């Protein structure tokens, strides 16, 4: 069977093989309804025989239709085969009508326009049809220069150009601006501090964990000036997009009630105060004749919130671990009359190498439970927390698998990573994706027991991070607001597991497939960072941590920082680079401390 990404629903081999040139002799046949078990616009049939290639699909007004998706399959067949191609019939349709990608372009990395276009080209090739660029402060808003000046922001002209570029490839580019929380990059400026919920201490508390925080994070929902601020941003941003959909964010607003809205929350309840402001943002979006969507985590954790969600709002049910309750969340939203999307993650951020087992289980659960519980969209998310240090191949590898899952929610277990090797990386040896899976599990045994743990409690699974990443960024000496639970979990890991991880990374370094200069450089750097993290972790647990040895590590880290800077500029703009490097520089200061 041919290696294709995503896998077609049905492939029937017919008689023998035919000359590859039949793939260039394509005839489109419009049919009122293709006789396939799907009413999706992407449904199609491809018939490849000695007489040529026929595509059967329903007529459609936009570019995202069965004909264009069939052509993507034909283009992949040209890559997969040499002179001869098996005669076959392919019948295909997607599990989700919307199959999307969200890229974080605010946590330091803002891609160049060339990189964005390359991503759109890849998305087209694997039948993804929706894209969001997560924005906090990296859009060139007029009148707000002090916020974006040092960040190489996307300009209105670039967004309009990219919107057209995406549309020509059957991809809907939708606006994404967080309009409530995650706005510290704005609120830290004196000009905007009057909009903040609080400038003081608060607790970031989700369903599983709590962390002390300090400083501004969310807009104050009870201050009328907050919605005026949102009106200004959306009034500038939304006209750049043809898509009717707008992601307004509104996730993780845990500081609400800790500051200026404290009295309102005491009187009316947190849910009412939160949802009132969400509704105001929704009304702004609707005034532009567009439809809002929002991250539904706050609403889903409080049953009183769900009836308050505006009816037109799409709920984005997100979670990045294998135990994410996608089915339950979709049912809650659907039962209340709301459209729901499932939003798993690439597990690339805060990891260095990725987290293969967690990523695969998370993506598959999102696809399986989303399809079973009426979700209409599947949105794979790639975040950039803590410096956006992950290299693009780590994210790309996960996005490729997610594209397959979004198309094949009913048949997840037969995914073949070799298809990603061929069609995501151009690797004709078919090895790199399997190798990346192994790399993403280099510290898997430590992740199982290196999570945050209270004193006297049993070890826990580390969430939303790898051990290599967390230990790398854990200072030698506890700092203010030190995460003592995480430190306890990491400290409990036996030396033997660190030794095994160091050895495994060395083995993987010796077996790395060669793909091409750019990818090779990025994977070599990934290995270098992972090896540094593992060796430092081992050394500081075995006493091999003298002034000389810390000096050797410091010199090693300087080469990593230099390489990070060089690789960054190949795909990303210079704005945000120094902030990204500052995370490494704090480790360097720790190594050089007396």
ZANU-325517 format. One record per residue (C-alpha): residue in three letters; x negated, y, z negated. Coordinates in Angstrom, 2 decimals, always signed. Layout:
BEGIN
R   code        c1        c2        c3
R    Ala         X         Y         Z
...
***
This chain:
BEGIN
R   code        c1        c2        c3
R    Unk     +0.00     +0.00     +0.00
R    Unk     -1.24     +3.53     +0.72
R    Unk     -2.61     +5.68     -2.11
R    Unk     -0.29     +8.68     -2.23
R    Unk     +0.31    +11.45     -4.77
R    Unk     +3.03    +11.44     -5.89
R    Unk     +3.93     +7.82     -5.15
R    Unk     +6.90     +7.46     -2.79
R    Unk     +9.99     +5.77     -4.21
R    Unk    +10.04     +3.10     -1.49
R    Unk     +7.51     +1.92     +1.07
R    Unk     +8.43     -0.90     +3.48
R    Unk     +5.63     -2.18     +5.69
R    Unk     +7.01     -3.18     +9.10
R    Unk     +4.99     -4.61    +11.98
R    Unk     +1.21     -4.46    +12.03
R    Unk     -0.82     -1.30    +12.38
R    Unk     -0.65     +1.64    +14.75
R    Unk     -3.10     +4.20    +15.96
R    Unk     -3.62     +7.09    +13.53
R    Unk     -2.66     +9.58    +16.24
R    Unk     +1.02     +8.69    +15.74
R    Unk     +0.86    +10.84    +12.60
R    Unk     +0.39    +13.85    +14.88
R    Unk     +3.48    +12.97    +16.94
R    Unk     +6.17    +14.00    +14.47
R    Unk     +9.82    +14.37    +15.36
R    Unk    +12.26    +15.97    +12.92
R    Unk    +15.80    +14.61    +12.83
R    Unk    +18.35    +16.65    +10.91
R    Unk    +21.05    +14.47     +9.39
R    Unk    +24.09    +15.68     +7.41
R    Unk    +23.06    +13.42     +4.56
R    Unk    +20.11    +11.10     +4.41
R    Unk    +21.35     +7.72     +3.20
R    Unk    +19.25     +7.73     +0.03
R    Unk    +20.33     +7.59     -3.65
R    Unk    +19.69    +11.27     -4.27
R    Unk    +21.31    +14.57     -3.36
R    Unk    +18.03    +16.45     -3.79
R    Unk    +16.95    +18.83     -1.05
R    Unk    +13.61    +17.04     -1.09
R    Unk    +15.00    +13.63     -0.09
R    Unk    +13.64    +12.26     +3.18
R    Unk    +12.83     +9.20     +5.25
R    Unk     +9.65     +8.74     +7.30
R    Unk     +9.49     +6.10    +10.03
R    Unk     +6.00     +5.38    +11.40
R    Unk     +5.81     +3.12    +14.46
R    Unk     +3.90     +2.77    +17.72
R    Unk     +6.31     +5.28    +19.24
R    Unk     +5.37     +8.05    +16.82
R    Unk     +6.54     +9.42    +13.49
R    Unk    +10.12    +10.41    +12.67
R    Unk    +11.26    +12.43     +9.66
R    Unk    +14.90    +12.28     +8.65
R    Unk    +16.22    +14.81     +6.16
R    Unk    +19.12    +17.14     +5.53
R    Unk    +18.89    +20.65     +7.00
R    Unk    +17.87    +23.28     +4.46
R    Unk    +17.52    +27.05     +4.56
R    Unk    +14.38    +27.36     +2.45
R    Unk    +10.92    +25.91     +2.81
R    Unk    +11.32    +23.44     -0.08
R    Unk    +13.15    +20.70     +1.80
R    Unk    +12.83    +17.08     +2.85
R    Unk    +11.02    +17.90     +6.08
R    Unk     +8.22    +19.87     +4.45
R    Unk     +7.82    +17.36     +1.62
R    Unk     +7.65    +14.53     +4.17
R    Unk     +4.94    +16.42     +6.03
R    Unk     +2.90    +16.50     +2.82
R    Unk     +3.09    +12.71     +2.71
R    Unk     +1.99    +12.48     +6.34
R    Unk     -0.97    +14.78     +5.64
R    Unk     -2.02    +12.50     +2.78
R    Unk     -1.75     +9.43     +5.01
R    Unk     -4.23    +11.08     +7.34
R    Unk     -6.66    +11.33     +4.42
R    Unk     -5.99     +7.81     +3.16
R    Unk     -6.54     +5.98     +6.47
R    Unk     -9.12     +5.84     +9.20
R    Unk     -8.39     +4.89    +12.81
R    Unk     -5.40     +2.63    +12.05
R    Unk     -2.32     +3.19     +9.90
R    Unk     +0.19     +0.53     +8.82
R    Unk     +3.57     +0.81    +10.49
R    Unk     +5.99     +1.59     +7.69
R    Unk     +9.19     +3.22     +6.49
R    Unk     +8.92     +5.59     +3.52
R    Unk    +12.08     +6.60     +1.66
R    Unk    +11.55     +9.24     -0.97
R    Unk    +13.20    +11.72     -3.32
R    Unk    +12.21    +13.52     -6.55
R    Unk    +13.36    +12.77    -10.09
R    Unk    +13.51    +16.50    -10.94
R    Unk    +14.75    +19.23     -8.63
R    Unk    +12.23    +21.68    -10.12
R    Unk     +8.68    +20.40    -10.57
R    Unk     +6.54    +23.17    -11.92
R    Unk     +3.21    +24.30    -13.29
R    Unk     +2.56    +27.03    -15.83
R    Unk     -0.96    +28.45    -16.06
R    Unk     -2.13    +30.58    -18.98
R    Unk     -3.70    +33.70    -17.46
R    Unk     -3.81    +35.66    -20.72
R    Unk     -6.04    +33.64    -23.03
R    Unk     -9.20    +34.96    -21.40
R    Unk     -9.14    +33.37    -17.91
R    Unk     -7.49    +35.39    -15.15
R    Unk     -8.07    +33.42    -11.92
R    Unk     -9.35    +35.12     -8.81
R    Unk     -6.82    +35.43     -6.00
R    Unk     -8.82    +32.81     -4.09
R    Unk     -8.47    +30.37     -6.99
R    Unk     -4.74    +31.06     -7.24
R    Unk     -4.32    +30.37     -3.54
R    Unk     -6.29    +27.14     -3.88
R    Unk     -3.98    +26.08     -6.73
R    Unk     -0.91    +26.84     -4.61
R    Unk     -2.35    +24.79     -1.75
R    Unk     -2.85    +21.85     -4.09
R    Unk     +0.65    +22.23     -5.53
R    Unk     +2.14    +22.09     -2.05
R    Unk     +0.18    +18.94     -1.26
R    Unk     +1.58    +17.09     -4.31
R    Unk     +5.13    +18.43     -3.93
R    Unk     +5.20    +20.82     -6.90
R    Unk     +7.62    +23.65     -6.15
R    Unk     +7.54    +26.10     -9.08
R    Unk     +4.74    +28.18    -10.61
R    Unk     +4.50    +30.56    -13.57
R    Unk     +1.51    +32.63    -14.69
R    Unk     +1.82    +33.07    -18.45
R    Unk     +1.23    +36.74    -19.22
R    Unk     +0.76    +38.68    -22.42
R    Unk     -1.43    +41.65    -21.47
R    Unk     -3.13    +40.77    -18.17
R    Unk     -0.81    +42.56    -15.72
R    Unk     -1.67    +46.07    -14.60
R    Unk     +1.23    +47.90    -16.25
R    Unk     +1.29    +51.62    -15.45
R    Unk     +0.93    +53.76    -18.56
R    Unk     -0.66    +50.97    -20.61
R    Unk     -4.22    +51.09    -19.32
R    Unk     -5.90    +50.76    -22.72
R    Unk     -4.39    +47.29    -23.19
R    Unk     -5.47    +45.71    -19.89
R    Unk     -8.46    +47.84    -18.92
R    Unk    -11.15    +45.29    -19.90
R    Unk     -9.25    +42.21    -18.78
R    Unk     -9.35    +42.25    -14.93
R    Unk     -5.55    +42.13    -14.75
R    Unk     -3.37    +41.01    -11.88
R    Unk     -2.14    +44.01     -9.90
R    Unk     +1.34    +44.53     -8.45
R    Unk     -0.08    +44.20     -4.96
R    Unk     -1.79    +40.90     -5.79
R    Unk     +1.37    +39.46     -7.33
R    Unk     +3.46    +40.44     -4.29
R    Unk     +0.87    +38.93     -1.96
R    Unk     +0.71    +35.73     -3.99
R    Unk     +4.51    +35.54     -4.16
R    Unk     +4.64    +35.46     -0.36
R    Unk     +1.76    +32.97     -0.23
R    Unk     +3.61    +30.61     -2.58
R    Unk     +6.94    +30.95     -0.78
R    Unk     +5.29    +29.90     +2.50
R    Unk     +4.30    +26.66     +0.75
R    Unk     +7.69    +25.88     -0.75
R    Unk     +6.71    +27.16     -4.19
R    Unk     +8.84    +29.54     -6.23
R    Unk     +6.57    +31.95     -8.13
R    Unk     +8.49    +33.16    -11.18
R    Unk     +7.68    +35.99    -13.58
R    Unk     +6.45    +35.01    -17.04
R    Unk     +5.94    +37.74    -19.65
R    Unk     +6.11    +37.01    -23.36
R    Unk     +8.51    +39.63    -24.66
R    Unk     +8.63    +38.90    -28.40
R    Unk     +5.69    +37.05    -29.99
R    Unk     +2.05    +36.44    -28.99
R    Unk     +1.58    +40.18    -28.44
R    Unk     -1.42    +40.81    -30.70
R    Unk     -3.45    +42.09    -27.74
R    Unk     -0.90    +44.93    -27.53
R    Unk     -0.11    +45.44    -31.18
R    Unk     -3.73    +45.64    -32.33
R    Unk     -3.98    +48.97    -30.48
R    Unk     -2.97    +51.95    -32.67
R    Unk     -0.67    +53.19    -29.89
R    Unk     +1.56    +50.10    -30.26
R    Unk     +1.28    +49.23    -33.96
R    Unk     +4.57    +50.95    -34.72
R    Unk     +6.29    +48.16    -32.75
R    Unk     +4.86    +45.31    -34.83
R    Unk     +6.91    +43.21    -37.22
R    Unk     +4.00    +43.27    -39.67
R    Unk     +0.36    +44.28    -39.90
R    Unk     -0.12    +42.21    -43.06
R    Unk     -0.21    +38.57    -44.11
R    Unk     +2.27    +35.91    -43.01
R    Unk     +2.46    +32.14    -42.45
R    Unk     +2.47    +30.44    -39.05
R    Unk     +4.70    +27.46    -39.86
R    Unk     +6.08    +24.99    -37.33
R    Unk     +7.75    +21.62    -37.89
R    Unk     +4.55    +19.83    -38.88
R    Unk     +1.97    +22.35    -40.09
R    Unk     +1.49    +25.73    -41.78
R    Unk     -1.40    +28.16    -41.41
R    Unk     -2.01    +31.50    -43.16
R    Unk     -2.22    +34.36    -40.68
R    Unk     -2.82    +38.09    -40.92
R    Unk     -2.19    +40.97    -38.57
R    Unk     +0.34    +41.80    -35.86
R    Unk     +1.88    +39.09    -33.69
R    Unk     +5.54    +39.79    -32.82
R    Unk     +7.58    +42.84    -31.99
R    Unk     +9.89    +43.99    -34.76
R    Unk    +13.31    +42.75    -33.58
R    Unk    +15.25    +45.36    -35.57
R    Unk    +13.36    +48.39    -34.22
R    Unk    +15.19    +49.89    -31.17
R    Unk    +11.82    +50.94    -29.76
R    Unk    +10.91    +47.27    -29.25
R    Unk    +13.55    +46.67    -26.60
R    Unk    +12.64    +49.93    -24.88
R    Unk     +9.07    +48.64    -24.66
R    Unk    +10.33    +45.38    -23.11
R    Unk    +12.47    +47.31    -20.62
R    Unk     +9.37    +49.17    -19.46
R    Unk     +7.33    +46.01    -18.94
R    Unk    +10.03    +44.02    -17.17
R    Unk    +11.04    +47.03    -15.10
R    Unk     +7.52    +47.10    -13.65
R    Unk     +6.94    +43.35    -13.38
R    Unk    +10.15    +41.83    -12.06
R    Unk    +10.37    +43.71     -8.73
R    Unk     +7.15    +41.94     -7.69
R    Unk     +8.87    +38.53     -7.60
R    Unk    +11.43    +37.17     -5.17
R    Unk    +12.38    +34.36     -7.55
R    Unk    +15.53    +34.89     -9.64
R    Unk    +13.99    +33.13    -12.67
R    Unk    +12.12    +34.93    -15.48
R    Unk    +10.40    +33.32    -18.46
R    Unk    +10.69    +35.76    -21.39
R    Unk     +8.69    +33.61    -23.82
R    Unk     +9.95    +34.23    -27.40
R    Unk     +8.12    +31.22    -28.89
R    Unk     +6.52    +30.81    -32.32
R    Unk     +7.77    +34.10    -33.78
R    Unk     +7.07    +32.89    -37.32
R    Unk     +6.18    +36.34    -38.64
R    Unk     +9.77    +37.55    -38.21
R    Unk    +11.12    +38.17    -41.71
R    Unk     +7.70    +38.74    -43.22
R    Unk     +7.60    +42.45    -42.41
R    Unk    +10.00    +45.16    -41.32
R    Unk    +12.86    +42.79    -40.52
R    Unk    +12.71    +41.19    -43.98
R    Unk    +15.88    +42.86    -45.25
R    Unk    +17.84    +42.09    -42.07
R    Unk    +16.75    +38.44    -42.28
R    Unk    +17.82    +38.30    -45.93
R    Unk    +21.23    +39.75    -45.06
R    Unk    +21.99    +38.03    -41.74
R    Unk    +19.63    +35.07    -41.57
R    Unk    +16.52    +34.54    -39.46
R    Unk    +18.44    +32.85    -36.65
R    Unk    +20.82    +35.76    -36.16
R    Unk    +18.04    +38.36    -36.21
R    Unk    +15.89    +36.31    -33.81
R    Unk    +18.68    +35.50    -31.36
R    Unk    +19.99    +39.07    -31.36
R    Unk    +16.69    +40.30    -29.98
R    Unk    +16.47    +37.39    -27.53
R    Unk    +19.92    +38.38    -26.24
R    Unk    +18.78    +41.96    -25.77
R    Unk    +15.83    +40.75    -23.68
R    Unk    +18.17    +38.48    -21.74
R    Unk    +20.40    +41.45    -20.95
R    Unk    +17.39    +43.36    -19.59
R    Unk    +16.57    +40.45    -17.28
R    Unk    +20.17    +40.24    -16.09
R    Unk    +20.18    +43.97    -15.33
R    Unk    +17.58    +43.11    -12.66
R    Unk    +19.90    +40.43    -11.20
R    Unk    +17.68    +37.65    -12.48
R    Unk    +18.16    +34.69    -14.77
R    Unk    +16.21    +34.33    -18.04
R    Unk    +14.59    +31.24    -19.52
R    Unk    +12.84    +31.02    -22.86
R    Unk    +10.71    +28.69    -24.96
R    Unk    +13.38    +27.05    -27.10
R    Unk    +11.27    +25.93    -30.07
R    Unk    +12.63    +28.48    -32.57
R    Unk    +16.24    +27.81    -31.60
R    Unk    +15.82    +24.02    -31.63
R    Unk    +14.45    +23.99    -35.18
R    Unk    +17.57    +25.72    -36.52
R    Unk    +20.98    +24.35    -35.47
R    Unk    +22.58    +27.72    -36.28
R    Unk    +20.61    +29.30    -33.44
R    Unk    +21.81    +27.11    -30.58
R    Unk    +25.38    +28.51    -30.35
R    Unk    +23.85    +31.99    -30.18
R    Unk    +21.78    +31.30    -27.05
R    Unk    +23.14    +33.34    -24.12
R    Unk    +25.02    +31.01    -21.78
R    Unk    +22.97    +31.84    -18.70
R    Unk    +19.67    +31.10    -20.46
R    Unk    +17.57    +28.07    -19.47
R    Unk    +16.07    +26.37    -22.53
R    Unk    +12.45    +25.24    -22.16
R    Unk    +11.88    +22.27    -24.47
R    Unk     +8.14    +22.03    -25.05
R    Unk     +5.87    +19.73    -27.00
R    Unk     +2.35    +18.45    -26.41
R    Unk     +2.10    +15.22    -28.40
R    Unk     +3.35    +11.68    -27.73
R    Unk     +6.07    +12.11    -30.37
R    Unk     +7.65    +15.22    -28.81
R    Unk    +11.44    +14.82    -29.03
R    Unk    +12.29    +15.74    -25.45
R    Unk    +15.43    +13.62    -25.29
R    Unk    +16.84    +15.03    -28.51
R    Unk    +16.00    +18.61    -27.51
R    Unk    +17.55    +18.29    -24.07
R    Unk    +20.70    +16.81    -25.57
R    Unk    +21.00    +19.67    -28.05
R    Unk    +20.72    +22.24    -25.28
R    Unk    +22.94    +20.37    -22.83
R    Unk    +25.64    +19.73    -25.44
R    Unk    +25.78    +23.49    -26.02
R    Unk    +26.23    +24.10    -22.28
R    Unk    +22.68    +25.14    -21.40
R    Unk    +20.40    +24.02    -18.62
R    Unk    +17.24    +22.41    -20.00
R    Unk    +13.72    +21.84    -18.70
R    Unk    +11.07    +19.62    -20.27
R    Unk     +7.60    +21.13    -20.73
R    Unk     +4.74    +18.77    -21.64
R    Unk     +1.07    +19.80    -21.59
R    Unk     -2.18    +18.95    -19.85
R    Unk     -3.93    +18.45    -23.24
R    Unk     -6.94    +20.21    -21.73
R    Unk     -7.08    +23.19    -24.08
R    Unk     -8.92    +22.93    -27.41
R    Unk    -10.40    +19.65    -26.24
R    Unk    -13.54    +20.09    -24.03
R    Unk    -12.89    +16.74    -22.34
R    Unk     -9.11    +16.46    -22.37
R    Unk     -7.13    +13.97    -24.49
R    Unk     -6.21    +11.10    -22.19
R    Unk     -4.02     +8.92    -24.41
R    Unk     -2.05    +11.84    -25.84
R    Unk     -1.67    +13.52    -22.45
R    Unk     -0.40    +10.44    -20.67
R    Unk     +2.09     +9.53    -23.39
R    Unk     +3.31    +13.13    -23.66
R    Unk     +3.82    +13.57    -19.90
R    Unk     +5.54    +10.21    -19.50
R    Unk     +7.88    +10.80    -22.44
R    Unk     +8.83    +14.22    -21.05
R    Unk     +9.62    +12.74    -17.64
R    Unk    +11.46     +9.69    -18.93
R    Unk    +13.55    +11.42    -21.59
R    Unk    +14.10    +14.56    -19.54
R    Unk    +15.51    +12.61    -16.60
R    Unk    +17.64    +10.47    -18.90
R    Unk    +19.10    +13.48    -20.71
R    Unk    +19.96    +15.78    -17.82
R    Unk    +16.94    +18.08    -17.65
R    Unk    +16.83    +19.83    -14.27
R    Unk    +13.21    +20.95    -14.45
R    Unk     +9.80    +19.57    -15.40
R    Unk     +7.12    +22.18    -16.17
R    Unk     +3.58    +21.03    -16.95
R    Unk     +1.76    +23.67    -19.03
R    Unk     -1.94    +24.44    -19.15
R    Unk     -2.92    +26.77    -22.00
R    Unk     -6.13    +28.61    -22.80
R    Unk     -6.28    +28.79    -26.60
R    Unk     -9.59    +29.60    -28.30
R    Unk    -11.52    +30.90    -25.32
R    Unk    -10.14    +28.82    -22.44
R    Unk    -13.33    +26.75    -22.40
R    Unk    -11.98    +23.73    -20.52
R    Unk    -13.26    +23.46    -16.95
R    Unk    -10.78    +23.36    -14.08
R    Unk    -11.26    +19.63    -13.23
R    Unk    -10.00    +18.68    -16.71
R    Unk     -6.76    +20.58    -16.12
R    Unk     -6.46    +19.55    -12.46
R    Unk     -6.70    +15.88    -13.40
R    Unk     -3.75    +16.25    -15.78
R    Unk     -1.69    +18.34    -13.34
R    Unk     -2.09    +15.63    -10.70
R    Unk     -0.68    +13.00    -13.04
R    Unk     +2.15    +15.32    -14.07
R    Unk     +3.09    +15.87    -10.41
R    Unk     +3.48    +12.12    -10.04
R    Unk     +5.55    +11.83    -13.23
R    Unk     +7.88    +14.67    -12.20
R    Unk     +8.58    +12.84     -8.93
R    Unk     +8.76     +9.33    -10.42
R    Unk    +10.36     +9.55    -13.84
R    Unk    +11.94     +6.13    -13.32
R    Unk     +8.65     +4.33    -12.54
R    Unk     +5.86     +5.79    -14.67
R    Unk     +3.75     +2.77    -15.56
R    Unk     +2.45     +2.07    -12.05
R    Unk     +0.71     +5.42    -11.62
R    Unk     -2.69     +4.86    -10.02
R    Unk     -5.40     +7.43    -10.95
R    Unk     -7.25     +6.58     -7.75
R    Unk     -4.62     +8.60     -5.89
R    Unk     -5.65    +11.64     -7.91
R    Unk     -9.30    +10.93     -7.11
R    Unk     -8.50    +11.01     -3.41
R    Unk     -5.92    +13.77     -3.14
R    Unk     -6.81    +16.13     -6.02
R    Unk    -10.59    +15.83     -5.88
R    Unk    -11.30    +14.61     -2.35
R    Unk    -13.24    +11.71     -3.86
R    Unk    -13.31     +8.88     -1.34
R    Unk    -15.07     +6.60     -3.83
R    Unk    -11.77     +6.75     -5.81
R    Unk    -13.69     +6.80     -9.10
R    Unk    -13.57    +10.28    -10.60
R    Unk    -10.03    +10.23    -12.02
R    Unk    -10.60     +6.95    -13.86
R    Unk    -13.90     +8.34    -15.13
R    Unk    -12.08    +11.46    -16.35
R    Unk     -9.61     +9.24    -18.19
R    Unk    -12.52     +7.59    -19.97
R    Unk    -14.12    +10.94    -20.76
R    Unk    -10.84    +12.18    -22.26
R    Unk    -10.95     +9.28    -24.70
R    Unk    -14.60     +9.70    -25.74
R    Unk    -13.53    +10.75    -29.24
R    Unk    -10.15     +8.95    -29.26
R    Unk    -11.03     +6.79    -32.26
R    Unk    -11.87     +9.91    -34.28
R    Unk     -8.69    +11.68    -33.19
R    Unk     -6.64     +8.87    -34.72
R    Unk     -7.87     +9.72    -38.22
R    Unk     -9.44    +13.20    -38.08
R    Unk     -6.30    +15.33    -38.47
R    Unk     -5.32    +17.77    -41.17
R    Unk     -4.84    +16.02    -44.51
R    Unk     -4.07    +17.06    -48.07
R    Unk     -6.33    +15.92    -50.88
R    Unk     -5.66    +12.32    -51.85
R    Unk     -3.55    +11.62    -48.76
R    Unk     -4.20     +9.07    -46.01
R    Unk     -5.88    +10.18    -42.74
R    Unk     -3.66    +11.62    -40.01
R    Unk     -3.77    +11.82    -36.23
R    Unk     -5.31    +15.10    -35.05
R    Unk     -2.75    +17.14    -33.11
R    Unk     -3.16    +19.58    -30.22
R    Unk     -6.97    +19.34    -30.28
R    Unk     -9.88    +16.96    -29.99
R    Unk    -12.25    +16.22    -32.85
R    Unk    -15.17    +17.37    -30.72
R    Unk    -13.57    +20.78    -30.24
R    Unk    -12.41    +21.26    -33.84
R    Unk    -15.69    +20.20    -35.38
R    Unk    -17.64    +22.34    -32.94
R    Unk    -15.75    +25.44    -34.08
R    Unk    -15.64    +24.51    -37.79
R    Unk    -18.21    +26.73    -39.58
R    Unk    -20.85    +25.10    -41.78
R    Unk    -19.60    +27.19    -44.70
R    Unk    -15.89    +27.74    -45.42
R    Unk    -14.78    +31.20    -44.33
R    Unk    -11.84    +33.33    -45.41
R    Unk     -8.59    +31.53    -44.57
R    Unk    -10.59    +28.35    -43.97
R    Unk     -8.42    +25.44    -42.87
R    Unk     -9.28    +23.20    -45.80
R    Unk     -6.93    +20.43    -44.64
R    Unk     -8.63    +20.21    -41.25
R    Unk    -12.08    +20.39    -42.84
R    Unk    -11.11    +17.54    -45.16
R    Unk     -9.89    +15.43    -42.24
R    Unk    -13.02    +16.02    -40.17
R    Unk    -15.32    +15.45    -43.15
R    Unk    -13.70    +12.07    -43.82
R    Unk    -14.77    +10.65    -40.45
R    Unk    -17.44     +7.96    -40.87
R    Unk    -20.87     +8.46    -39.35
R    Unk    -20.41     +5.28    -37.32
R    Unk    -17.64     +6.89    -35.29
R    Unk    -19.83     +9.90    -34.56
R    Unk    -22.63     +7.61    -33.42
R    Unk    -20.22     +5.72    -31.16
R    Unk    -18.97     +8.98    -29.66
R    Unk    -22.49    +10.25    -28.95
R    Unk    -23.37     +6.96    -27.27
R    Unk    -20.15     +6.94    -25.24
R    Unk    -20.78    +10.44    -23.91
R    Unk    -24.30     +9.43    -22.90
R    Unk    -22.90     +6.38    -21.08
R    Unk    -20.37     +8.53    -19.24
R    Unk    -23.06    +11.03    -18.28
R    Unk    -25.01     +8.22    -16.65
R    Unk    -21.97     +6.98    -14.70
R    Unk    -20.47    +10.30    -13.54
R    Unk    -19.29    +10.10     -9.92
R    Unk    -20.46    +12.80     -7.54
R    Unk    -17.60    +14.67     -5.89
R    Unk    -19.00    +17.95     -4.62
R    Unk    -21.20    +20.79     -5.82
R    Unk    -18.54    +22.81     -7.62
R    Unk    -16.77    +19.93     -9.36
R    Unk    -20.10    +18.26    -10.17
R    Unk    -21.36    +21.44    -11.85
R    Unk    -18.19    +21.79    -13.90
R    Unk    -18.23    +18.16    -15.02
R    Unk    -21.92    +18.34    -15.85
R    Unk    -21.24    +21.38    -18.02
R    Unk    -18.30    +19.62    -19.67
R    Unk    -20.57    +16.70    -20.56
R    Unk    -23.19    +19.08    -21.92
R    Unk    -20.70    +20.83    -24.22
R    Unk    -19.22    +17.50    -25.37
R    Unk    -22.68    +16.09    -26.05
R    Unk    -23.70    +19.21    -27.97
R    Unk    -20.55    +19.01    -30.10
R    Unk    -21.04    +15.31    -30.81
R    Unk    -24.76    +15.59    -31.62
R    Unk    -24.24    +18.59    -33.90
R    Unk    -21.37    +16.78    -35.60
R    Unk    -23.56    +13.74    -36.17
R    Unk    -26.59    +15.70    -37.32
R    Unk    -24.75    +17.72    -39.92
R    Unk    -23.38    +14.49    -41.41
R    Unk    -26.72    +12.66    -41.54
R    Unk    -28.94    +15.35    -43.02
R    Unk    -30.74    +16.02    -39.74
R    Unk    -29.93    +19.70    -40.03
R    Unk    -33.11    +21.50    -41.04
R    Unk    -33.98    +25.02    -39.95
R    Unk    -35.97    +23.59    -37.04
R    Unk    -33.18    +21.29    -35.93
R    Unk    -30.59    +24.07    -36.14
R    Unk    -32.98    +26.15    -34.04
R    Unk    -33.10    +23.40    -31.42
R    Unk    -29.31    +23.33    -31.37
R    Unk    -29.20    +27.12    -31.06
R    Unk    -31.46    +27.00    -28.00
R    Unk    -29.28    +24.29    -26.50
R    Unk    -26.18    +26.38    -27.12
R    Unk    -27.73    +29.41    -25.42
R    Unk    -28.11    +27.39    -22.24
R    Unk    -24.46    +26.32    -22.56
R    Unk    -23.34    +29.94    -22.89
R    Unk    -25.38    +30.96    -19.85
R    Unk    -23.90    +28.13    -17.80
R    Unk    -20.41    +28.96    -19.04
R    Unk    -20.82    +32.51    -17.78
R    Unk    -21.99    +31.39    -14.36
R    Unk    -19.25    +28.82    -13.84
R    Unk    -16.58    +31.20    -15.11
R    Unk    -17.18    +33.70    -12.32
R    Unk    -16.75    +31.07     -9.61
R    Unk    -13.02    +30.72    -10.31
R    Unk    -12.11    +33.51    -12.76
R    Unk    -12.39    +37.27    -13.03
R    Unk    -14.96    +38.86    -15.34
R    Unk    -12.36    +40.27    -17.73
R    Unk    -11.98    +37.92    -20.70
R    Unk    -15.40    +36.30    -20.23
R    Unk    -16.99    +38.06    -23.17
R    Unk    -14.07    +37.18    -25.42
R    Unk    -14.45    +33.55    -24.34
R    Unk    -18.18    +33.61    -25.03
R    Unk    -17.57    +35.12    -28.47
R    Unk    -16.24    +31.75    -29.66
R    Unk    -19.58    +30.15    -28.76
R    Unk    -21.51    +33.09    -30.20
R    Unk    -19.90    +32.56    -33.60
R    Unk    -21.28    +29.01    -33.57
R    Unk    -24.67    +30.44    -32.62
R    Unk    -24.55    +32.83    -35.59
R    Unk    -23.71    +29.89    -37.85
R    Unk    -26.74    +27.95    -36.59
R    Unk    -29.04    +30.94    -37.06
R    Unk    -27.80    +31.80    -40.56
R    Unk    -30.43    +31.34    -43.31
***
